[in-house]
Amino acid sequence: MFRALKDDIIRNYRMGNMVTRLVFVNVAVFVVFVLARVIFQGFQLQSYNGFWHFFALSSDWKHLLTHPWVFFTANFLHLGFFHLLFNMIGLYIFGSIVGDLIGDRHVLPIYVLGGVVAGILFFFSAMLLPYGENHLVYALGASGGVMAIAAAAAMIAPDYEIRLLLLGRVKLKYIVAVLALLDIASLGRDMNTGGHIGHVGGFLFGFLYIYSIRNGQDLGVPFNKAIDSIKYFLSPSKRKENLRKSYKQGAQRSQSASHLTVVKTAHSKKKKKSSIVEVEDMDKQTFQEHLDAILDKIRATGYDSLTKEEKEFLFKASNR
């Protein structure tokens, strides 16, 4: 039974999109820390706090200097079930909108970089504002990344409607605006002040990310290239496959150069395709103009108002 369950999880992880994978990773990390807490308590060890502090953000600059990875690991760390549950619901709802409309490749950089920006604002706020016991506080959770994705979704499709329990269909821009206002209103209370400041930081990054895309600068490109480089380095099979492809291409080029064949072809009329679908043939400026026009249309009249060709363009653009 456990083997079948493991196989199902692995299959769903591999076949799922980036939102699904992020949810799987967050849940897996949560399970690991629950088991670690049971082990520490069972053996009556007193260092469980030190264990999760190793992966969490801290207001202590010495901790951040010696643990630089916490800006990334803290985004996947949850110690409470409901903390995890609410973050994963938000990640799934807003992340699915972002992935469907501008492409799956944007979800991970918005989530991770939004969390990093949230962590940086948390640290500076903890240094400047007197909160926390002995001015030492820790921060963890996916909230900063989720708020970044929520802000990105609101910029892409503000009039996208989500069905909420007891409220019915509510436009996305109102949902995200309420979330942002709640964080801002909570800044005046002495209750998770650093967390709310981090949420605002993630929120602002989500807006900045979509704004940069509309101006032809994709902030996620360097991040995705770094991730691809890490995957390539950790996968010997991919390196061997690329070497074989390079060898075959070189052999084909040398063979074609040594055999010149002249073939007469009749001029035939080809069916002209719609220019909006030919994403691969567009230059960067034309592609961005088409994408901006479609995103503006989604923002004004919703995703359902798109034509078949425009939806196909979005689908191809997400894989470009």
C-alpha positions in Angstrom: 0.0 0.0 0.0 2.8 2.5 1.0 4.6 1.7 -2.2 1.5 2.4 -4.3 1.0 5.6 -2.4 4.6 6.7 -3.0 4.3 5.9 -6.7 1.1 8.0 -7.0 2.8 10.9 -5.3 5.8 10.7 -7.5 3.7 10.4 -10.7 1.4 13.3 -9.7 4.5 15.4 -8.9 6.1 14.8 -12.2 2.9 15.3 -14.2 1.7 18.3 -12.3 2.4 21.9 -13.0 4.6 24.2 -11.0 1.8 25.1 -8.5 1.2 21.4 -7.8 4.9 20.8 -7.3 5.2 23.7 -4.9 2.3 22.4 -2.9 3.9 19.0 -2.8 7.2 20.4 -1.6 5.6 22.5 1.2 3.6 19.5 2.4 6.6 17.2 2.3 8.7 19.7 4.3 5.9 20.0 6.9 5.7 16.2 7.3 9.5 16.0 7.8 9.4 18.7 10.5 6.4 17.0 12.2 8.3 13.7 12.3 11.4 15.5 13.6 9.4 17.1 16.4 8.1 13.6 17.4 11.6 12.2 17.4 13.1 15.1 19.4 10.3 14.9 22.0 10.4 11.1 22.1 14.1 11.1 22.9 13.6 14.1 25.2 16.0 16.2 23.3 16.0 19.9 23.9 17.3 21.1 20.6 14.2 21.0 18.4 14.0 24.8 18.3 17.6 25.0 17.2 16.7 22.5 14.5 14.0 24.6 12.8 15.9 27.9 13.6 18.5 26.5 11.3 16.1 26.9 8.3 14.1 30.0 9.5 14.7 33.7 9.0 15.9 35.6 12.1 16.2 39.3 13.1 19.8 38.5 14.2 22.2 39.6 11.5 24.8 37.1 12.7 22.3 34.3 12.1 21.6 35.5 8.5 25.3 36.0 7.8 26.1 32.4 8.8 22.8 30.9 7.4 22.2 32.7 4.0 20.1 29.8 2.8 17.3 30.8 5.1 16.0 33.4 2.7 15.0 30.4 0.5 14.3 27.6 3.0 12.0 29.8 5.2 9.6 30.0 2.3 8.8 26.3 2.5 8.8 25.9 6.3 5.5 25.7 8.3 5.2 24.6 11.9 1.4 24.7 12.2 -1.2 22.8 10.1 -3.6 25.7 9.5 -0.7 28.0 8.7 0.2 25.5 5.9 -3.4 24.9 4.9 -4.3 28.6 4.3 -1.0 29.3 2.5 -1.5 26.3 0.2 -5.1 27.3 -0.6 -3.9 30.7 -1.6 -1.0 29.4 -3.6 -3.2 27.0 -5.5 -5.9 29.6 -6.3 -3.6 32.5 -7.3 -0.8 30.4 -8.7 -3.2 28.6 -11.1 -4.3 31.9 -12.5 -0.8 33.1 -13.0 0.3 29.9 -14.6 -2.7 29.6 -16.9 -2.5 33.2 -18.2 1.2 34.0 -18.5 2.9 30.6 -18.3 4.0 28.1 -15.7 7.6 29.2 -15.9 6.7 32.5 -14.0 5.2 30.8 -11.0 8.4 29.6 -9.3 10.4 32.9 -9.6 7.5 35.0 -8.4 7.0 32.6 -5.4 10.7 32.3 -4.4 11.9 35.9 -5.2 8.7 37.3 -3.6 9.6 35.3 -0.5 13.1 36.6 -0.5 12.0 40.2 -0.8 9.5 39.6 2.1 12.4 38.2 4.2 14.6 41.2 3.5 11.8 43.6 4.6 11.2 41.5 7.6 14.8 41.7 8.7 15.1 45.5 8.2 11.8 46.1 10.0 13.0 43.9 12.9 16.2 46.0 13.1 14.3 49.3 13.1 11.2 48.5 15.1 11.1 47.4 18.7 9.0 44.2 18.5 9.7 40.6 19.6 11.1 39.2 22.8 14.5 40.7 23.4 14.3 42.0 19.9 14.9 38.4 18.6 12.2 37.0 16.3 12.0 34.3 13.6 10.0 34.3 10.5 8.9 31.4 8.3 6.2 30.3 5.9 5.1 30.8 2.3 3.0 33.9 3.0 5.4 36.3 1.3 5.6 34.2 -1.9 1.9 33.7 -1.9 1.2 37.4 -1.6 3.6 38.0 -4.5 1.6 35.6 -6.6 -1.7 37.1 -5.5 -0.5 40.6 -6.5 0.7 39.2 -9.9 -2.6 37.5 -10.5 -4.5 40.7 -9.7 -2.4 42.7 -12.2 -2.9 40.2 -14.9 -6.6 39.6 -14.6 -8.2 42.0 -12.0 -11.7 41.2 -13.2 -11.2 37.4 -13.0 -14.0 36.1 -10.7 -13.6 33.6 -7.9 -16.4 31.9 -6.2 -16.2 32.3 -2.4 -18.1 30.5 0.3 -21.2 32.6 1.4 -20.1 35.5 -0.8 -20.6 34.0 -4.3 -18.5 35.3 -7.2 -16.1 38.0 -6.3 -13.6 39.8 -8.6 -10.0 39.0 -8.0 -8.9 42.6 -7.5 -11.3 43.0 -4.5 -10.0 39.8 -2.9 -6.4 40.8 -3.2 -7.1 44.4 -2.1 -8.7 43.2 1.1 -5.8 40.9 1.8 -3.4 43.8 1.3 -5.4 46.2 3.5 -5.6 43.6 6.3 -1.8 43.4 6.3 -1.4 47.1 6.3 -4.0 47.6 9.1 -2.2 45.0 11.2 1.0 46.9 11.1 -0.1 49.1 14.0 -0.7 46.1 16.3 2.0 44.3 18.3 1.0 41.0 16.7 3.2 39.4 14.0 4.3 42.8 12.9 7.3 41.4 11.0 5.2 38.9 9.2 2.7 41.6 7.9 5.6 43.8 6.8 7.0 40.7 4.9 3.6 40.2 3.3 3.6 43.8 2.0 7.1 43.2 0.6 6.0 40.1 -1.3 2.9 42.0 -2.5 5.0 44.9 -3.9 7.3 42.4 -5.6 4.4 40.7 -7.4 3.3 44.1 -8.9 6.9 44.9 -9.9 7.3 41.5 -11.6 4.3 41.9 -13.9 5.1 45.6 -14.5 8.6 44.6 -15.7 7.1 42.0 -18.1 4.9 44.6 -19.6 7.9 46.8 -20.2 9.9 43.9 -21.9 12.1 43.0 -18.9 11.4 39.5 -17.5 12.8 39.4 -13.9 12.4 35.6 -13.9 14.8 34.9 -16.7 18.0 34.9 -14.6 16.3 32.9 -11.9 15.1 30.3 -14.3 18.5 30.1 -16.0 20.1 29.5 -12.6 17.6 26.7 -11.8 18.2 25.1 -15.3 21.9 25.2 -14.7 21.5 23.5 -11.3 19.3 20.8 -12.8 21.8 20.2 -15.6 24.7 19.9 -13.2 22.8 17.5 -11.0 21.6 15.3 -14.0 24.4 13.4 -15.7 21.9 11.7 -18.0 21.0 15.1 -19.5 24.6 16.0 -20.0 25.2 12.8 -21.9 22.0 13.3 -24.0 23.1 16.8 -25.0 26.5 15.5 -26.0 24.9 12.9 -28.2 22.6 15.5 -29.8 25.6 17.8 -30.4 27.5 14.9 -32.0 24.6 14.0 -34.2 24.0 17.6 -35.3 27.7 18.0 -36.1 27.6 14.8 -38.2 24.5 15.9 -40.1 26.0 19.3 -40.9 29.2 17.7 -42.2 27.3 15.2 -44.3 25.0 17.9 -45.8 28.1 20.0 -46.6 29.8 17.2 -48.5 26.7 16.3 -50.7 25.1 19.1 -52.6 21.8 18.2 -54.2 19.8 20.5 -56.4 16.0 19.9 -56.3 13.5 21.7 -58.4 10.4 22.6 -56.6 7.1 23.9 -58.0 5.8 27.1 -56.6 2.7 26.3 -54.6 0.3 28.5 -52.7 0.5 27.8 -49.0 -2.4 28.4 -46.6 -1.7 31.6 -44.7 -1.8 31.1 -40.9 -3.0 33.6 -38.5 -0.1 35.8 -37.4 -1.2 35.8 -33.8 -0.7 32.0 -33.5 2.8 32.0 -35.0 4.5 32.8 -31.7 7.8 31.1 -32.7 8.2 33.5 -35.7 7.7 36.7 -33.8 10.5 39.0 -32.7 10.6 40.0 -29.1 8.9 43.4 -29.6 6.0 42.0 -31.7 5.5 39.1 -29.2 5.4 41.5 -26.2 2.9 43.8 -28.0 0.5 40.9 -28.7 0.9 39.6 -25.1 0.2 43.1 -23.6 -2.9 43.5 -25.8 -4.3 40.2 -24.7 -3.5 40.8 -21.0 -5.2 44.2 -21.3 -8.3 42.5 -22.8 -8.3 40.0 -20.0 -8.1 42.8 -17.4 -10.9 44.7 -19.1 -13.4 41.9 -20.0 -12.1 38.7 -18.5 -10.4 35.6 -19.9 -13.7 34.2 -21.4 -13.8 37.1 -23.8 -10.7 35.9 -25.6 -11.0 34.4 -29.1 -9.8 31.0 -29.9 -6.7 32.4 -31.6 -5.9 34.6 -28.6 -6.2 31.7 -26.1 -4.0 29.6 -28.4 -1.4 32.4 -28.4 -1.4 32.6 -24.6 -0.9 28.8 -24.5 2.0 29.0 -26.9 3.4 32.0 -25.2 3.5 30.2 -21.9 5.8 27.6 -23.4 8.0 30.0 -25.3 
